[in-house]
Amino acid sequence: MNSQSYLQEFIKECSEAKPASTDEKFVGWENIIFILAGIGLKALLPELREWLKLGAMTITTKRLELKKKLVDYAKQRELDYQEAEKAAGVIVDKIDEKNISTLVAALEGDAK
């Protein structure tokens, strides 16, 4: 699977994990996921590269930091805060020691 395909599949998996809907009218879950997973993670690529050197236990701790950085990225881009916070949670939960190297490679390939 090439880097572009992997990244698209990762984004698709994240967008399918949409939290239970509320009474609020909100359109754009997929857009927020795309922005945070496709562009936000690319902006945090140097940090993700460092994750490759860490053990599984440390990656779990780093998820909280990454979530905060993705939410900050969303605020800078003036995205819906509550939805961005949920989306960031979904994205960081999908990143683990099994897929981090593939994700970094996909983001690097997309950055070229």
Buried (B, 14 or more C-beta within 10 A) or exposed (E): EEBEEBBBEBBEBBBEBBEEEEEEEEEEBBBBBBBBBBEBBBBBBEEBBEBEEBEEEEBEEBBEEBBEBBBEBBEEEEBBEEBBBBBBBBBBEBBBBEBBEBBBBBBBEBEE
